[in-house]
Amino acid sequence: MRRAMAMARRISHCESAPKETADAVVIGAGVVGIAVARELAIRGRDVLVLESAPTFGTGTSSRNSEVVHAGIYYPLDSFKAKFCVRGRDLLYRYCSERGIPHSKLGKLIVATGTAQIPSLEKLKRRGEENGVEGLKMLDAREAMHMEPELVCVKALLSACSGIVDSHSLMISMLGEAESHKTMVSFNTTIIGGHVEEGKLHLHISETEEIDKSVSASPLRPQLVVIPKLIINAAGLGAVSLAKRFHGLNHRFIPTCYCARGCYFTMSGMKNPFRRLIYPIPEDGGLGVHVTLDLCGSVKFGPDVEWIDSPDETSMLLGRFDYSVDPSRSARFYSEIRKYYPNLKDGSLEPGYAGIRVKLSGPGNPPADFLIQGEETHGLPGLVNLFGIESPGLTSSLAIAEYVASKYSS
Ligand SMILES: Cc1cc2nc3c(=O)[nH]c(=O)nc-3n(C[C@H](O)[C@H](O)[C@H](O)COP(=O)(O)OP(=O)(O)OC[C@H]3O[C@@H](n4cnc5c(N)ncnc54)[C@H](O)[C@@H]3O)c2cc1C
């Protein structure tokens, strides 16, 4: 009864807002939302992308390592394994065909003590099961010959790992989506929704207006859009947004955890490595690794700092704490020196941070990507993309392919 009254109140709050219908709406213009919009548009859907920020890719999609992962780490047959392997191939092909800066420079995962060798061997087996080609176990001499500044006891070479300019990738995919008639509306926030006559009605407001009236409850939409297909690709905000869809069965909405990852850059020293160097993975992340960008500069990170999930308003407005605490460098020095002992004191400078969206908490095994459509939650036309953490950038084209073929035929 109380729920029905809340619903009635919510509907009455929308009554004054103009209503429009739409074919397909993608919520969020990060790399995944853009890839999905492009794929749907190429397949002939009329796509509208709604993004709360003033431009595309300002969230996690521009706060990551820009590594094209091979597909080594993930359990057999998981979405992460399948989408990473498929997505990596699609991504390299896409980038080569369109001149998007990228480099298949290869990566070494290193054991720095004999106790880590079984973990390295397990990673090799897992990668091979996942269909990753070009994996080769190297002894210390071979690895240190390839990377003279490296110190390790054994290393796993992944020849097909690489890096990509994620901004150029997003510009290209967005341009292609727009050339297939996709419309993009920035500064436009989905503040919630309600189910009426079996369809999800999206409540929409200009981002600036939410800022002014954030204390009002419930927020009043300026527009209600009734799409045939909705892809919730809101990244960090996807779970909290789904909770604002009244009439959707909330039993299927997972708990979301957040882990900040900070990067440090190196100054006053020549770039010591030609390849990506990764330690054995740690709880919550892949370990403080060495990433190169396409200009050849080096960065270290990300570390793992479990943080409280931001409150609903921050989620809605995309306001997250991305500051990098310089005192975190102490742990960086000790972690990095395990495989790069020549790192000089004072050479690390705070870089940037990103926030991982996770569906499993500290100490638990990593959860898979969660893609929920009508078959799970029972609501026609809504697809929620939850927990799209790493390797989400690598997987973006494969996720798009999957979503479009499963939900838009
Ligand atoms: C530290 C770190 C390192 C990583 N490294 C790698 C890597 O090397 N390789 C790799 O493959 N992956 C990596 N990842 C993962 C990858 O970055 C993400 O999986 C990917 O960027 C997710 O893209 P997205 O489009 O789902 O989310 P986002 O980029 O967060 O985009 C979501 C968009 O939705 C918008 N939005 C949110 N709520 C609303 C709303 N209510 N209304 C309208 N718009 C809304 C946001 O403003 C945002 O633009 C890393 C992630 C982190 C955190």
Ligand as a Chemical Component Dictionary entry (heavy atoms), coordinates in Angstrom:
data_LIG
# 
_chem_comp.id                   LIG 
_chem_comp.type                 NON-POLYMER 
_chem_comp.pdbx_formal_charge   0 
_chem_comp.three_letter_code    LIG 
# 
loop_
_chem_comp_atom.comp_id 
_chem_comp_atom.atom_id 
_chem_comp_atom.alt_atom_id 
_chem_comp_atom.type_symbol 
_chem_comp_atom.charge 
_chem_comp_atom.model_Cartn_x 
_chem_comp_atom.model_Cartn_y 
_chem_comp_atom.model_Cartn_z 
_chem_comp_atom.pdbx_ordinal 
LIG C1  C1  C 0 41.540 2.799  -11.851 1  
LIG C2  C2  C 0 40.932 2.080  -13.022 2  
LIG C3  C3  C 0 41.759 1.500  -14.000 3  
LIG C4  C4  C 0 41.201 0.831  -15.086 4  
LIG N1  N1  N 0 42.028 0.340  -16.064 5  
LIG C5  C5  C 0 41.487 -0.285 -17.135 6  
LIG C6  C6  C 0 42.323 -0.755 -18.178 7  
LIG O1  O1  O 0 43.523 -0.527 -18.194 8  
LIG N2  N2  N 0 41.754 -1.459 -19.194 9  
LIG C7  C7  C 0 40.414 -1.717 -19.233 10 
LIG O2  O2  O 0 39.965 -2.400 -20.135 11 
LIG N3  N3  N 0 39.579 -1.222 -18.271 12 
LIG C8  C8  C 0 40.085 -0.495 -17.243 13 
LIG N4  N4  N 0 39.275 0.021  -16.285 14 
LIG C9  C9  C 0 37.819 -0.133 -16.436 15 
LIG C10 C10 C 0 37.240 0.862  -17.434 16 
LIG O3  O3  O 0 37.801 2.144  -17.265 17 
LIG C11 C11 C 0 35.715 0.922  -17.222 18 
LIG O4  O4  O 0 35.208 -0.391 -17.269 19 
LIG C12 C12 C 0 35.016 1.739  -18.287 20 
LIG O5  O5  O 0 35.602 2.998  -18.450 21 
LIG C13 C13 C 0 33.544 1.876  -17.891 22 
LIG O6  O6  O 0 32.909 2.668  -18.846 23 
LIG P1  P1  P 0 31.391 3.066  -18.649 24 
LIG O7  O7  O 0 30.974 3.731  -19.904 25 
LIG O8  O8  O 0 30.625 1.877  -18.172 26 
LIG O9  O9  O 0 31.392 4.058  -17.382 27 
LIG P2  P2  P 0 31.798 5.595  -17.269 28 
LIG O10 O10 O 0 33.000 5.935  -18.026 29 
LIG O11 O11 O 0 31.815 5.911  -15.818 30 
LIG O12 O12 O 0 30.579 6.332  -17.949 31 
LIG C14 C14 C 0 29.306 6.434  -17.345 32 
LIG C15 C15 C 0 28.711 7.761  -17.753 33 
LIG O13 O13 O 0 27.377 7.830  -17.272 34 
LIG C16 C16 C 0 27.109 9.158  -16.865 35 
LIG N5  N5  N 0 25.995 9.108  -15.912 36 
LIG C17 C17 C 0 26.003 8.557  -14.667 37 
LIG N6  N6  N 0 24.783 8.684  -14.095 38 
LIG C18 C18 C 0 24.003 9.327  -15.012 39 
LIG C19 C19 C 0 22.627 9.746  -14.994 40 
LIG N7  N7  N 0 21.845 9.515  -13.935 41 
LIG N8  N8  N 0 22.136 10.408 -16.077 42 
LIG C20 C20 C 0 22.932 10.628 -17.167 43 
LIG N9  N9  N 0 24.234 10.257 -17.228 44 
LIG C21 C21 C 0 24.753 9.606  -16.156 45 
LIG C22 C22 C 0 28.432 9.597  -16.225 46 
LIG O14 O14 O 0 28.543 11.007 -16.209 47 
LIG C23 C23 C 0 29.460 8.947  -17.158 48 
LIG O15 O15 O 0 29.871 9.799  -18.195 49 
LIG C24 C24 C 0 39.798 0.706  -15.199 50 
LIG C25 C25 C 0 38.963 1.300  -14.227 51 
LIG C26 C26 C 0 39.536 1.994  -13.157 52 
LIG C27 C27 C 0 38.657 2.635  -12.146 53 
# 
loop_
_chem_comp_bond.comp_id 
_chem_comp_bond.atom_id_1 
_chem_comp_bond.atom_id_2 
_chem_comp_bond.value_order 
_chem_comp_bond.pdbx_ordinal 
LIG C1  C2  SING 1  
LIG C2  C3  SING 2  
LIG C2  C26 DOUB 3  
LIG C3  C4  DOUB 4  
LIG C4  N1  SING 5  
LIG C4  C24 SING 6  
LIG N1  C5  DOUB 7  
LIG C5  C6  SING 8  
LIG C5  C8  SING 9  
LIG C6  O1  DOUB 10 
LIG C6  N2  SING 11 
LIG N2  C7  SING 12 
LIG C7  O2  DOUB 13 
LIG C7  N3  SING 14 
LIG N3  C8  DOUB 15 
LIG C8  N4  SING 16 
LIG N4  C9  SING 17 
LIG N4  C24 SING 18 
LIG C9  C10 SING 19 
LIG C10 O3  SING 20 
LIG C10 C11 SING 21 
LIG C11 O4  SING 22 
LIG C11 C12 SING 23 
LIG C12 O5  SING 24 
LIG C12 C13 SING 25 
LIG C13 O6  SING 26 
LIG O6  P1  SING 27 
LIG P1  O7  DOUB 28 
LIG P1  O8  SING 29 
LIG P1  O9  SING 30 
LIG O9  P2  SING 31 
LIG P2  O10 DOUB 32 
LIG P2  O11 SING 33 
LIG P2  O12 SING 34 
LIG O12 C14 SING 35 
LIG C14 C15 SING 36 
LIG C15 O13 SING 37 
LIG C15 C23 SING 38 
LIG O13 C16 SING 39 
LIG C16 N5  SING 40 
LIG C16 C22 SING 41 
LIG N5  C17 SING 42 
LIG N5  C21 SING 43 
LIG C17 N6  DOUB 44 
LIG N6  C18 SING 45 
LIG C18 C19 SING 46 
LIG C18 C21 DOUB 47 
LIG C19 N7  SING 48 
LIG C19 N8  DOUB 49 
LIG N8  C20 SING 50 
LIG C20 N9  DOUB 51 
LIG N9  C21 SING 52 
LIG C22 O14 SING 53 
LIG C22 C23 SING 54 
LIG C23 O15 SING 55 
LIG C24 C25 DOUB 56 
LIG C25 C26 SING 57 
LIG C26 C27 SING 58 
# 
